[in-house]
Amino acid sequence: MQVRHQLLLTGLPMLAVATPAIAQTAQVQLTLPRLKVAEYNRPYVAIWLEKPGMPARTLQIWYDFDMAKNEGTKWLGDVRSWWRASGRTMRFPADGVTGATRAPGKHMVRVPTGQLAPGQYVLAIEAAREVGGREVVRVPFSWPPKPGQTFAASGTSELGAVALAFTR
Amino acid sequence: MLRTAIAVTALALAAVPATLQAHRLWMMPSTTVISSADGWVTFDAAASNDVFHADHQPLRVEPAAFAPDGSEAKIENFATGRFRSTFDLHLTQPGTWKVAMLSDGVGGSYQLAGEEKRLPRGTTADKLPGIIPAGATDVKLMQIEGRNEVFVTSGAPTDAVLRPTGKGLELVAETHPNDVVTGEDAVFGFTVDGKPAAGLEVLVVRGGKRYRDTVDEQTLKADAAGKVRVSFAEPGMYWLNASASGQSATIPNAARRMSYTTTLEVLGA
């Protein structure tokens, strides 16, 4: 126990050299477009992390989590890429992950990603709207990033511009 | 209990006599993916030329249902209309559920006093000795086994209801039937009495033919291990059907015809 603890302590600085930062926070900026449609409902939005060979990790899921009897979970399956990748094995509401739906506009979300091993990742954002459409935007990024580097992508229907940056 | 179930489902054959040849029997769930802990799925079931387009005969007999733990579940609100039957399944536990329509009947003919007689509809293997009279010659028998299984999943997919029994033509799913998406090939294996159905012909038909000009069906041949690899270009409801023939394992000197049918919901990735 003692030995393991010491190893971990001495291991940390080495790890810090290999990967510039340890506990990371992803700063996700996303736009929910204002849509002129007959019936508008705020979309369910999922943000998750993908890497080949690694189970997908949900960072955020915005839905009607405060409905009676957890009824909002009925439509989680409509966020279907996320549901298949990660949602269906989770329990809801999920601590630190579940959030309320948001109105159209720009949103800044800070999500802890924990430690990341160097490699190629994809940040996926999916929006699905009741009586409306669905769209997934994927933002590929390599870890560790160059200092000050941001990654961007854009949706065309249910999502607008998406940007990803990291802070310590 | 098992015997009654077989007898009852054999009636289904009798009720829709032409179905197995001329028309396609299908059960279509309203969804196969449930995200609420207390979900319901409603089904349409019928026989028709175009799959999922009810215009011929309803399914007349209530199918069986199984919960993710393998226990028998209840079909709710079974009703038969002019062209299709409807029923509901209440998904009270997470995992993969199965709705199954099994049929096991015997058809055929024999000669008696210079006249050809046909076996009455609804004949089952256990009734056979009392049906063919002494002195009958040229007895030709055909055992007809049909298995139509549809899967729906609440939460994450599970495997208990997918396990084959080793009897007849069955699906051995490598890809979970409720985890099929466009852009990823699905792999399905088939067995006859637990042995790989090498060379089996498998037909995959996309629903909604009415709204396009092409049929959109794939005919696939199983490899030596009884497996087929299926690509789905478009999302939608698909009808999968395979049939095999051989010699009856239980009725002496009888031929055997087996079919396996399922409905796959393919979602866009």
Chai-1 contact restraints between the chains, C-beta under 6 A:
chainA,res_idxA,chainB,res_idxB,connection_type,confidence,min_distance_angstrom,max_distance_angstrom,comment,restraint_id
A,T73,B,S35,contact,1.0,0.0,6.0,A-B,restraint_1
A,T73,B,S36,contact,1.0,0.0,6.0,A-B,restraint_2
A,K74,B,S36,contact,1.0,0.0,6.0,A-B,restraint_3
A,L76,B,S35,contact,1.0,0.0,6.0,A-B,restraint_4
A,G77,B,V33,contact,1.0,0.0,6.0,A-B,restraint_5
A,G77,B,S35,contact,1.0,0.0,6.0,A-B,restraint_6
A,R80,B,L267,contact,1.0,0.0,6.0,A-B,restraint_7
A,R88,B,G155,contact,1.0,0.0,6.0,A-B,restraint_8
A,R88,B,A156,contact,1.0,0.0,6.0,A-B,restraint_9
A,T89,B,A156,contact,1.0,0.0,6.0,A-B,restraint_10
